[in-house]
Amino acid sequence: MNIQIFGTTKCFDTKKAQRFFKERGIRFQMIDLKEKEMSRGEFENVSRALGGWQALVNPNAKDKQTLALLDALVDWQKEDKLFENQQLFRTPIVRNGRQATVGYQPDVWKNWE
């Protein structure tokens, strides 16, 4: 397994995801989205694995203005605006090769090989 966890150090669910993999002895790479943003390729791969970029949007994000702007844009602009404003991501985003989840999903992770 090649696990990557995208999140922030203050996110409770990100901490739970890290603990899940540590307890099982599974190595992972933690990427703090406040320090290093997701690359365009990573963003596209994760979006594809989730069935679309819409799954990445956190409706409870603190940046209400940008969230409202995202809603107001036409569809073809929304994906780029979300990529530019990664503080709107729901975390943790856990990636294992071509598979990905968003949020705390231990039931899905147990089935990964």
DSSP file with accessible surface (Angstrom, degrees, kcal/mol):
  #  RESIDUE AA STRUCTURE BP1 BP2  ACC     N-H-->O    O-->H-N    N-H-->O    O-->H-N    TCO  KAPPA ALPHA  PHI   PSI    X-CA   Y-CA   Z-CA
    1    1 A M              0   0  106      0, 0.0     2,-0.5     0, 0.0    26,-0.1   0.000 360.0 360.0 360.0 144.6    0.0    0.0    0.0
    2    2 A N        -     0   0  111      2,-0.1    95,-0.9    26,-0.0     2,-0.4  -0.800 360.0-172.4-125.5  85.1    1.1    3.5   -0.7
    3    3 A I  E     -aB  28  96A   2     24,-0.7    26,-2.3    -2,-0.5     2,-0.4  -0.659  10.4-176.7 -89.9 131.2   -1.1    5.7    1.6
    4    4 A Q  E     -aB  29  95A  23     91,-2.4    91,-3.0    -2,-0.4     2,-0.6  -0.993   8.5-160.8-121.4 133.9   -1.1    9.4    1.4
    5    5 A I  E     -aB  30  94A   0     24,-3.1    26,-3.3    -2,-0.4     2,-0.5  -0.969   3.5-166.1-116.3 116.7   -3.2   11.5    3.9
    6    6 A F  E     +aB  31  93A   1     87,-3.3    87,-2.8    -2,-0.6     2,-0.3  -0.902  41.4  97.1 -99.7 125.6   -4.0   15.0    2.9
    7    7 A G  E     -a   32   0A   0     24,-2.2    26,-3.1    -2,-0.5    27,-0.4  -0.929  66.7 -81.0-174.9-162.0   -5.3   17.1    5.7
    8    8 A T    >   -     0   0   28     -2,-0.3     3,-1.2    24,-0.2     6,-0.2  -0.920  30.3-120.9-126.7 155.1   -4.3   19.7    8.4
    9    9 A T  T 3  S+     0   0   84     -2,-0.3    -1,-0.1     1,-0.3     6,-0.1   0.746 112.8  52.4 -67.6 -22.1   -2.7   19.1   11.8
   10   10 A K  T 3  S+     0   0  176      4,-0.0     2,-0.5     5,-0.0    -1,-0.3   0.570  82.9 106.7 -89.1  -9.4   -5.7   20.7   13.5
   11   11 A C    <>  -     0   0   24     -3,-1.2     4,-2.0     1,-0.2     5,-0.2  -0.585  58.8-154.4 -77.4 121.7   -8.3   18.5   11.9
   12   12 A F  H  > S+     0   0  135     -2,-0.5     4,-2.1     1,-0.2    -1,-0.2   0.908  94.6  50.6 -62.0 -43.7   -9.7   15.9   14.3
   13   13 A D  H  > S+     0   0   56      1,-0.2     4,-2.2     2,-0.2    -1,-0.2   0.852 107.3  54.4 -66.9 -31.5  -10.6   13.4   11.5
   14   14 A T  H  > S+     0   0    1      2,-0.2     4,-2.4     1,-0.2    -1,-0.2   0.927 108.0  49.5 -66.3 -42.2   -7.2   13.7   10.0
   15   15 A K  H  X S+     0   0  101     -4,-2.0     4,-2.3     1,-0.2    -2,-0.2   0.903 110.3  50.9 -62.2 -40.2   -5.7   12.8   13.4
   16   16 A K  H  X S+     0   0   47     -4,-2.1     4,-2.4     2,-0.2    -1,-0.2   0.892 108.9  51.4 -65.1 -38.7   -8.0    9.8   13.6
   17   17 A A  H  X S+     0   0    0     -4,-2.2     4,-1.9     2,-0.2     5,-0.2   0.929 109.9  49.3 -63.9 -43.9   -7.0    8.7   10.1
   18   18 A Q  H  X S+     0   0   38     -4,-2.4     4,-2.5     1,-0.2    -2,-0.2   0.928 111.6  49.2 -60.0 -44.6   -3.3    8.8   11.1
   19   19 A R  H  X S+     0   0  120     -4,-2.3     4,-2.8     1,-0.2     5,-0.2   0.900 106.0  57.7 -62.3 -41.2   -4.0    6.8   14.2
   20   20 A F  H  X S+     0   0    6     -4,-2.4     4,-0.8     1,-0.2    -1,-0.2   0.934 112.9  38.8 -54.3 -49.9   -6.0    4.2   12.2
   21   21 A F  H  <>S+     0   0    0     -4,-1.9     5,-2.6     2,-0.2     3,-0.4   0.887 114.6  53.5 -73.8 -36.3   -3.0    3.5   10.0
   22   22 A K  H ><5S+     0   0  142     -4,-2.5     3,-1.6     1,-0.2    -2,-0.2   0.926 105.5  54.0 -61.9 -44.3   -0.4    3.7   12.8
   23   23 A E  H 3<5S+     0   0  132     -4,-2.8    -1,-0.2     1,-0.3    -2,-0.2   0.773 111.1  46.3 -63.1 -25.9   -2.3    1.2   14.9
   24   24 A R  T 3<5S-     0   0  116     -4,-0.8    -1,-0.3    -3,-0.4    -2,-0.2   0.352 114.0-116.1 -97.3   3.3   -2.2   -1.3   12.0
   25   25 A G  T < 5 +     0   0   67     -3,-1.6     2,-0.6    -4,-0.2    -3,-0.2   0.771  64.3 148.5  68.8  26.0    1.5   -0.7   11.3
   26   26 A I      < -     0   0   40     -5,-2.6    -1,-0.2    -6,-0.1    -2,-0.1  -0.840  44.1-132.5 -97.4 122.3    0.7    0.7    7.8
   27   27 A R        +     0   0  224     -2,-0.6   -24,-0.7   -26,-0.1     2,-0.3  -0.452  32.6 172.4 -72.8 145.6    3.2    3.3    6.7
   28   28 A F  E     -a    3   0A  52     -2,-0.1     2,-0.5   -26,-0.1   -24,-0.2  -0.963  31.9-124.0-147.8 163.2    1.7    6.5    5.2
   29   29 A Q  E     -a    4   0A 100    -26,-2.3   -24,-3.1    -2,-0.3     2,-0.5  -0.957  23.0-150.0-111.6 124.9    2.8   10.0    4.1
   30   30 A M  E     -a    5   0A  53     -2,-0.5     2,-0.6   -26,-0.2   -24,-0.2  -0.845   9.6-168.4 -96.8 125.7    1.1   12.9    5.7
   31   31 A I  E     -a    6   0A   9    -26,-3.3   -24,-2.2    -2,-0.5     2,-0.7  -0.962  12.9-147.6-115.8 113.0    0.7   16.0    3.6
   32   32 A D  E >>  -a    7   0A  18     -2,-0.6     4,-2.6   -26,-0.2     3,-1.5  -0.721   3.8-154.0 -80.9 114.2   -0.4   19.1    5.5
   33   33 A L  T 34 S+     0   0   18    -26,-3.1   -25,-0.2    -2,-0.7    -1,-0.2   0.666  92.4  61.7 -67.0 -14.7   -2.5   21.2    3.1
   34   34 A K  T 34 S+     0   0  157    -27,-0.4    -1,-0.3     1,-0.1     3,-0.1   0.755 114.8  33.3 -79.2 -23.8   -1.6   24.4    5.0
   35   35 A E  T <4 S+     0   0  161     -3,-1.5     2,-0.4     1,-0.3    -2,-0.2   0.800 132.6  17.7 -97.3 -39.1    2.1   23.8    4.2
   36   36 A K  S  < S-     0   0  120     -4,-2.6    -1,-0.3     3,-0.0     3,-0.1  -0.959  74.2-140.9-141.8 118.9    1.9   22.2    0.7
   37   37 A E        -     0   0  102     -2,-0.4     2,-0.2    -3,-0.1    -3,-0.1  -0.344  33.3 -92.7 -75.9 160.1   -1.0   22.2   -1.6
   38   38 A M        -     0   0    2     45,-0.1    -1,-0.1     1,-0.1    48,-0.1  -0.474  44.7-118.1 -67.8 138.8   -2.1   19.3   -3.7
   39   39 A S     >  -     0   0   56     -2,-0.2     4,-2.7     1,-0.1     5,-0.2  -0.315  24.8-107.5 -73.8 165.8   -0.7   19.3   -7.2
   40   40 A R  H  > S+     0   0   80      1,-0.2     4,-2.6     2,-0.2     5,-0.2   0.920 121.1  50.2 -60.6 -42.9   -2.9   19.5  -10.2
   41   41 A G  H  > S+     0   0   36      2,-0.2     4,-2.5     1,-0.2    -1,-0.2   0.916 111.5  47.2 -63.0 -44.1   -2.2   15.9  -11.1
   42   42 A E  H  > S+     0   0   30      2,-0.2     4,-2.8     1,-0.2     5,-0.3   0.926 111.8  51.6 -62.0 -43.8   -3.0   14.7   -7.5
   43   43 A F  H  X S+     0   0    0     -4,-2.7     4,-2.7     1,-0.2    -2,-0.2   0.930 112.0  45.7 -58.6 -46.2   -6.2   16.8   -7.5
   44   44 A E  H  X S+     0   0   81     -4,-2.6     4,-2.4     2,-0.2    -1,-0.2   0.907 113.4  49.1 -67.1 -40.3   -7.4   15.3  -10.8
   45   45 A N  H  X S+     0   0   62     -4,-2.5     4,-2.3     2,-0.2    -2,-0.2   0.922 114.2  45.1 -65.3 -43.7   -6.5   11.7   -9.7
   46   46 A V  H  X S+     0   0    0     -4,-2.8     4,-2.0     2,-0.2     6,-0.2   0.929 112.8  51.4 -66.2 -43.6   -8.3   12.1   -6.4
   47   47 A S  H  X>S+     0   0    7     -4,-2.7     5,-3.2    -5,-0.3     4,-0.6   0.923 110.9  48.3 -57.9 -44.5  -11.3   13.8   -8.1
   48   48 A R  H ><5S+     0   0  159     -4,-2.4     3,-1.0     1,-0.2    -1,-0.2   0.918 110.5  50.8 -63.5 -43.1  -11.6   10.9  -10.6
   49   49 A A  H 3<5S+     0   0   43     -4,-2.3    51,-0.3     1,-0.2    -1,-0.2   0.827 112.5  47.4 -64.9 -29.8  -11.4    8.3   -7.8
   50   50 A L  H 3<5S-     0   0   40     -4,-2.0    -1,-0.2    -5,-0.1    -2,-0.2   0.476 119.5-107.8 -90.0  -5.8  -14.2   10.0   -5.9
   51   51 A G  T <<5S-     0   0   72     -3,-1.0    -3,-0.2    -4,-0.6     2,-0.2   0.671  85.8  -9.2  87.7  16.7  -16.4   10.4   -8.9
   52   52 A G  S > <S-     0   0   17     -5,-3.2     3,-1.2    -6,-0.2     4,-0.2  -0.479  76.6 -91.6 137.0 154.6  -15.9   14.1   -9.3
   53   53 A W  G >> S+     0   0   34      1,-0.2     3,-1.9    -2,-0.2     4,-0.5   0.725 108.9  80.0 -65.9 -21.1  -14.4   17.2   -7.6
   54   54 A Q  G >4 S+     0   0  115      1,-0.3     3,-1.1     2,-0.2    -1,-0.2   0.829  83.1  63.5 -57.9 -31.0  -17.8   17.9   -5.8
   55   55 A A  G <4 S+     0   0   36     -3,-1.2    -1,-0.3     1,-0.2    -2,-0.2   0.731  96.5  59.3 -66.6 -19.7  -17.0   15.2   -3.2
   56   56 A L  G <4 S+     0   0    0     -3,-1.9    34,-2.5    -4,-0.2     2,-0.3   0.668  81.0 104.1 -82.6 -16.5  -14.0   17.3   -2.1
   57   57 A V  B <<  -D   89   0B  30     -3,-1.1    32,-0.2    -4,-0.5     3,-0.1  -0.498  61.0-149.6 -75.8 128.1  -16.0   20.4   -1.1
   58   58 A N    >   -     0   0   40     30,-2.9     3,-1.9    -2,-0.3    -1,-0.1  -0.852   3.1-162.4 -94.5 108.0  -16.6   20.9    2.6
   59   59 A P  T 3  S+     0   0   87      0, 0.0    -1,-0.1     0, 0.0    30,-0.0   0.709  91.1  54.0 -66.1 -13.5  -20.0   22.7    2.9
   60   60 A N  T 3  S+     0   0  128     28,-0.1     4,-0.1    -3,-0.1    -2,-0.0   0.142  78.3 143.5-104.0  18.5  -18.9   23.7    6.5
   61   61 A A    <   -     0   0    4     -3,-1.9    27,-0.1    27,-0.2     6,-0.1  -0.234  56.2-128.7 -59.2 147.9  -15.7   25.3    5.4
   62   62 A K  S    S+     0   0  204     25,-0.3     2,-2.0     1,-0.2     3,-0.2   0.794  95.2  80.0 -69.8 -29.1  -14.7   28.5    7.4
   63   63 A D     >  +     0   0   47      1,-0.2     4,-2.0    24,-0.2    -1,-0.2  -0.526  56.5 167.9 -81.7  78.7  -14.2   30.5    4.2
   64   64 A K  H  >  +     0   0  118     -2,-2.0     4,-2.5     1,-0.2    -1,-0.2   0.834  69.3  57.9 -64.7 -33.9  -17.9   31.3    3.6
   65   65 A Q  H  > S+     0   0  168      2,-0.2     4,-2.3     1,-0.2    -1,-0.2   0.944 109.8  42.0 -64.3 -47.1  -17.2   33.9    1.0
   66   66 A T  H  > S+     0   0   21      2,-0.2     4,-2.7     1,-0.2    -1,-0.2   0.883 113.2  54.5 -69.1 -34.6  -15.2   31.6   -1.3
   67   67 A L  H  X S+     0   0   18     -4,-2.0     4,-1.8     2,-0.2    -2,-0.2   0.928 109.9  46.8 -62.5 -42.2  -17.7   28.9   -0.7
   68   68 A A  H  X S+     0   0   56     -4,-2.5     4,-1.6     1,-0.2    -2,-0.2   0.899 111.2  51.8 -66.6 -39.7  -20.5   31.2   -1.8
   69   69 A L  H  X S+     0   0   75     -4,-2.3     4,-1.4     1,-0.2    -2,-0.2   0.915 106.0  55.0 -61.9 -42.2  -18.4   32.3   -4.9
   70   70 A L  H  < S+     0   0    4     -4,-2.7     3,-0.4     1,-0.2    -1,-0.2   0.910 108.3  48.7 -58.1 -41.4  -17.9   28.6   -5.8
   71   71 A D  H  < S+     0   0  118     -4,-1.8    -1,-0.2     1,-0.2    -2,-0.2   0.833 110.1  52.4 -66.3 -32.5  -21.7   28.1   -5.8
   72   72 A A  H  < S+     0   0   81     -4,-1.6    -1,-0.2    -3,-0.2    -2,-0.2   0.708  91.6  92.7 -80.4 -19.7  -22.2   31.2   -7.9
   73   73 A L  S  < S-     0   0   35     -4,-1.4     2,-0.1    -3,-0.4     5,-0.0  -0.285  84.7-102.5 -74.1 159.3  -19.8   30.2  -10.7
   74   74 A V    >>  -     0   0   75      1,-0.1     3,-2.0     4,-0.0     4,-1.1  -0.463  42.3-101.6 -75.6 156.8  -20.8   28.3  -13.8
   75   75 A D  H >> S+     0   0  122      1,-0.3     4,-0.8     2,-0.2     3,-0.6   0.826 118.4  55.6 -52.0 -43.7  -19.9   24.6  -13.8
   76   76 A W  H 34 S+     0   0  193      1,-0.2     4,-0.4     2,-0.2    -1,-0.3   0.704 110.8  46.8 -69.6 -14.3  -16.8   24.8  -15.9
   77   77 A Q  H <> S+     0   0   70     -3,-2.0     4,-2.0     2,-0.1    -1,-0.2   0.694  95.2  75.3 -93.9 -21.7  -15.2   27.4  -13.6
   78   78 A K  H <X S+     0   0   37     -4,-1.1     4,-2.5    -3,-0.6     5,-0.2   0.889  90.6  53.0 -63.0 -42.9  -16.0   25.6  -10.3
   79   79 A E  H  X S+     0   0   65     -4,-0.8     4,-2.3     1,-0.2    -1,-0.2   0.930 111.6  46.0 -61.0 -44.9  -13.3   22.9  -10.5
   80   80 A D  H  > S+     0   0   71     -4,-0.4     4,-2.2     1,-0.2    -1,-0.2   0.902 111.7  51.9 -64.6 -40.0  -10.5   25.5  -11.1
   81   81 A K  H  X S+     0   0   55     -4,-2.0     4,-1.0     2,-0.2    -2,-0.2   0.907 110.0  49.1 -65.0 -39.0  -11.8   27.7   -8.3
   82   82 A L  H >< S+     0   0    0     -4,-2.5     3,-0.6     2,-0.2     6,-0.3   0.932 109.6  51.5 -66.0 -42.4  -11.8   24.8   -5.9
   83   83 A F  H 3< S+     0   0   38     -4,-2.3     3,-0.4     1,-0.3    -2,-0.2   0.896 110.7  49.0 -60.7 -38.6   -8.2   23.8   -6.9
   84   84 A E  H 3< S+     0   0  109     -4,-2.2     2,-0.3     1,-0.2    -1,-0.3   0.709 115.5  45.6 -71.8 -21.6   -7.1   27.4   -6.3
   85   85 A N    X<  +     0   0   30     -4,-1.0     3,-2.0    -3,-0.6    -1,-0.2  -0.594  63.1 164.1-124.7  70.2   -8.8   27.4   -2.8
   86   86 A Q  G >   +     0   0    7     -3,-0.4     3,-1.8    -2,-0.3    -1,-0.1   0.603  63.6  82.3 -70.6  -6.7   -7.8   24.1   -1.2
   87   87 A Q  G 3  S+     0   0   99      1,-0.3    -1,-0.3    -3,-0.1   -25,-0.3   0.640  83.7  65.4 -68.3 -10.6   -8.9   25.4    2.2
   88   88 A L  G <  S+     0   0    0     -3,-2.0   -30,-2.9    -6,-0.3    -1,-0.3   0.481  78.4 115.1 -88.0  -2.9  -12.4   24.4    1.0
   89   89 A F  B <   -D   57   0B   8     -3,-1.8     2,-0.4   -32,-0.2   -32,-0.2  -0.394  68.6-126.7 -69.2 143.7  -11.5   20.7    0.9
   90   90 A R        -     0   0   98    -34,-2.5    13,-0.2   -35,-0.1    -1,-0.1  -0.752  48.4-101.8 -83.3 133.3  -13.1   18.2    3.3
   91   91 A T  S    S+     0   0   24     -2,-0.4    13,-0.2    11,-0.1   -78,-0.2  -0.836  84.5  37.0-122.3 158.2  -10.4   16.4    5.1
   92   92 A P        -     0   0    0      0, 0.0    11,-2.4     0, 0.0     2,-0.6   0.557  58.7-171.2 -81.1 152.7   -8.8   13.9    5.5
   93   93 A I  E     -BC   6 102A   0    -87,-2.8   -87,-3.3     9,-0.2     2,-0.5  -0.960  11.2-166.2-104.1 115.9   -8.4   12.9    1.9
   94   94 A V  E     -BC   5 101A   0      7,-2.0     7,-2.4    -2,-0.6     2,-0.4  -0.936   4.1-170.1-111.2 127.0   -6.8    9.5    2.0
   95   95 A R  E     +BC   4 100A  37    -91,-3.0   -91,-2.4    -2,-0.5     2,-0.4  -0.942  17.1 178.3-122.9 135.4   -5.3    8.1   -1.2
   96   96 A N  E >   -BC   3  99A  13      3,-2.7     3,-2.3    -2,-0.4     2,-0.3  -0.839  68.0 -66.7-133.0  92.2   -4.0    4.6   -2.0
   97   97 A G  T 3  S-     0   0   41    -95,-0.9    -1,-0.1    -2,-0.4   -93,-0.0  -0.441 121.0  -8.6  63.1-117.4   -2.8    4.5   -5.6
   98   98 A R  T 3  S+     0   0  230     -2,-0.3     2,-0.3    -3,-0.1    -1,-0.3   0.446 123.3  86.0 -91.2  -1.6   -6.0    5.0   -7.8
   99   99 A Q  E <   +C   96   0A  94     -3,-2.3    -3,-2.7   -49,-0.0     2,-0.3  -0.748  54.2 170.8 -98.2 150.0   -8.3    4.7   -4.8
  100  100 A A  E     -C   95   0A  14     -2,-0.3     2,-0.3   -51,-0.3    -5,-0.2  -0.993  14.8-168.3-155.3 152.4   -9.3    7.6   -2.6
  101  101 A T  E     -C   94   0A  10     -7,-2.4    -7,-2.0    -2,-0.3     2,-0.4  -0.935  12.4-145.5-134.0 161.4  -11.7    8.6    0.2
  102  102 A V  E     +C   93   0A   9     -2,-0.3    -9,-0.2    -9,-0.2   -11,-0.1  -0.991  67.0  10.8-128.9 137.2  -12.7   11.8    1.8
  103  103 A G  S    S-     0   0    1    -11,-2.4     2,-0.7    -2,-0.4    -9,-0.2  -0.250 113.8 -37.5  86.4 178.8  -13.5   12.1    5.5
  104  104 A Y        +     0   0   80    -13,-0.2   -90,-0.1     1,-0.1    -2,-0.1  -0.703  67.9 161.8 -81.5 111.0  -12.9    9.4    8.1
  105  105 A Q    >>  +     0   0   69     -2,-0.7     4,-2.1     1,-0.1     3,-0.9  -0.450   8.4 157.0-132.0  60.7  -13.7    6.1    6.3
  106  106 A P  H 3> S+     0   0   25      0, 0.0     4,-2.1     0, 0.0     5,-0.1   0.834  74.5  61.1 -60.5 -30.2  -12.2    3.2    8.3
  107  107 A D  H 34 S+     0   0  118      1,-0.2     4,-0.5     2,-0.2    -2,-0.1   0.869 109.0  42.5 -65.3 -34.2  -14.6    0.7    6.8
  108  108 A V  H X4 S+     0   0   53     -3,-0.9     3,-1.2     2,-0.2     4,-0.3   0.915 111.8  53.9 -75.0 -44.1  -13.3    1.4    3.3
  109  109 A W  H >< S+     0   0    5     -4,-2.1     3,-1.5     1,-0.3    -2,-0.2   0.841  98.3  64.2 -62.0 -33.1   -9.6    1.5    4.4
  110  110 A K  T 3< S+     0   0  125     -4,-2.1    -1,-0.3     1,-0.3    -2,-0.2   0.813 102.1  51.1 -60.7 -28.1   -9.9   -2.0    6.0
  111  111 A N  T <  S+     0   0  128     -3,-1.2    -1,-0.3    -4,-0.5     2,-0.2   0.464  86.7 105.9 -90.2  -3.0  -10.6   -3.4    2.5
  112  112 A W    <         0   0   18     -3,-1.5    -3,-0.0    -4,-0.3    -4,-0.0  -0.541 360.0 360.0 -77.1 144.4   -7.6   -1.8    0.8
  113  113 A E              0   0  197     -2,-0.2    -2,-0.0   -17,-0.1    -3,-0.0  -0.944 360.0 360.0-128.4 360.0   -4.7   -4.0    0.0
